[in-house]
Amino acid sequence: MPCLCRWIFGSGDNTKEGFARVAYIMNPEYKYLAVYREAEKLAKGSRLNIWSHSDYVTKWGFKGCVQK
């Protein structure tokens, strides 16, 4: 099965609104990483979109997105 990867760079609105998460950060860290992490923290705390479902977001991606 092929691997699907997606990289998103934007203003942080997707993260703030709970449509994206911060993951797979490599060194050196990115200039706006703190902004994205704060936006993710706010979305998580408000349980917006991907954060509204318990255990949907995992450290490996999203539960239920890949079917075997």
Summary of the structure (lengths in Angstrom):
residues: 68
radius of gyration: 12.6
end to end distance: 8.3
largest distance: 36.9
contacts: 118
relative contact order: 0.19
helix: 31%
strand: 6%
